[in-house]
Amino acid sequence: ALDECPQSEEARRNMLDGLERLSEKASNLKIFATSRELRDIHDCMDVLRAEVLPISTRPVDVDIGRYVGSELSHDRKLNRLGGDLKTLIMETFAEKADGM
Protein backbone atom coordinates (compact mmCIF):
# COMPACT_ATOMS: atom_id res chain seq x y z
CA ALA A 1 0.00 0.00 0.00
CA LEU A 2 2.22 2.77 -1.33
CA ASP A 3 -0.20 5.47 -0.21
CA GLU A 4 0.32 4.43 3.41
CA CYS A 5 3.92 5.67 3.28
CA PRO A 6 3.93 9.17 4.79
CA GLN A 7 4.71 12.14 2.59
CA SER A 8 6.35 13.99 5.48
CA GLU A 9 10.13 14.18 5.56
CA GLU A 10 10.25 12.85 1.98
CA ALA A 11 9.60 9.26 3.12
CA ARG A 12 7.27 8.46 0.22
CA ARG A 13 9.52 10.17 -2.34
CA ASN A 14 12.52 8.18 -1.04
CA MET A 15 10.57 4.93 -1.27
CA LEU A 16 9.36 5.67 -4.82
CA ASP A 17 12.89 6.64 -5.87
CA GLY A 18 14.11 3.36 -4.40
CA LEU A 19 11.55 1.44 -6.44
CA GLU A 20 12.77 3.20 -9.59
CA ARG A 21 16.42 2.36 -8.83
CA LEU A 22 15.53 -1.23 -8.02
CA SER A 23 13.59 -1.68 -11.25
CA GLU A 24 16.53 -0.26 -13.25
CA LYS A 25 18.94 -2.78 -11.72
CA ALA A 26 16.64 -5.81 -11.91
CA SER A 27 14.74 -5.69 -15.19
CA ASN A 28 13.00 -9.02 -14.54
CA LEU A 29 11.80 -7.97 -11.08
CA LYS A 30 8.05 -8.16 -10.45
CA ILE A 31 6.48 -6.04 -7.70
CA PHE A 32 2.82 -5.96 -6.71
CA ALA A 33 1.85 -2.69 -5.09
CA THR A 34 -1.46 -1.09 -4.22
CA SER A 35 -2.42 2.51 -3.74
CA ARG A 36 -5.18 5.02 -3.93
CA GLU A 37 -4.99 7.24 -6.98
CA LEU A 38 -2.42 9.79 -5.80
CA ARG A 39 -0.51 11.99 -8.25
CA ASP A 40 3.06 11.28 -7.03
CA ILE A 41 2.51 7.54 -6.97
CA HIS A 42 0.73 7.58 -10.33
CA ASP A 43 3.60 9.53 -11.90
CA CYS A 44 6.17 7.09 -10.53
CA MET A 45 4.20 4.11 -11.83
CA ASP A 46 4.06 5.78 -15.26
CA VAL A 47 7.86 6.10 -15.27
CA LEU A 48 8.13 2.43 -14.32
CA ARG A 49 5.60 1.54 -17.03
CA ALA A 50 3.65 -0.37 -14.40
CA GLU A 51 0.55 -2.26 -15.39
CA VAL A 52 -2.46 -0.68 -13.72
CA LEU A 53 -5.26 -2.89 -12.45
CA PRO A 54 -8.05 -0.57 -11.30
CA ILE A 55 -10.27 -1.86 -8.54
CA SER A 56 -13.74 -0.50 -7.96
CA THR A 57 -14.08 0.84 -4.44
CA ARG A 58 -17.88 0.58 -4.39
CA PRO A 59 -18.07 -3.12 -3.40
CA VAL A 60 -15.52 -2.56 -0.64
CA ASP A 61 -17.47 0.45 0.66
CA VAL A 62 -20.59 -1.73 0.79
CA ASP A 63 -18.72 -4.42 2.74
CA ILE A 64 -17.37 -1.83 5.17
CA GLY A 65 -20.89 -0.49 5.67
CA ARG A 66 -22.17 -4.02 6.38
CA TYR A 67 -19.40 -4.71 8.87
CA VAL A 68 -19.91 -1.43 10.73
CA GLY A 69 -23.67 -2.00 10.72
CA SER A 70 -23.17 -5.45 12.19
CA GLU A 71 -20.92 -4.07 14.93
CA LEU A 72 -23.44 -1.33 15.71
CA SER A 73 -26.18 -3.94 16.05
CA HIS A 74 -24.29 -6.48 18.12
CA ASP A 75 -22.32 -4.29 20.52
CA ARG A 76 -24.41 -3.64 23.63
CA LYS A 77 -23.30 -0.03 24.04
CA LEU A 78 -23.44 0.88 20.36
CA ASN A 79 -26.79 -0.82 19.92
CA ARG A 80 -28.34 1.88 22.11
CA LEU A 81 -27.58 4.61 19.56
CA GLY A 82 -30.44 6.02 17.54
CA GLY A 83 -31.08 4.88 13.97
CA ASP A 84 -30.06 8.19 12.40
CA LEU A 85 -26.76 8.22 14.27
CA LYS A 86 -26.06 4.60 13.30
CA THR A 87 -26.72 5.45 9.65
CA LEU A 88 -24.42 8.46 9.86
CA ILE A 89 -21.67 6.34 11.41
CA MET A 90 -21.98 3.65 8.72
CA GLU A 91 -21.97 6.19 5.88
CA THR A 92 -19.03 8.09 7.35
CA PHE A 93 -16.91 4.98 7.79
CA ALA A 94 -17.61 3.79 4.25
CA GLU A 95 -16.93 7.24 2.77
CA LYS A 96 -13.72 7.88 4.70
CA ALA A 97 -12.40 4.37 4.01
CA ASP A 98 -12.53 5.17 0.28
CA GLY A 99 -12.48 1.51 -0.67
CA MET A 100 -9.62 0.57 1.60
Buried (B, 14 or more C-beta within 10 A) or exposed (E): EBBEBEEEEEEBEEBBEEBEEEBEEEEEEEEEEEBBEEEBBEEBBEEBEBEEEEEEBEEBBEEBBEEBBEBBEEEEEBEEBEEEEBBEBBEEBBEEBEBB
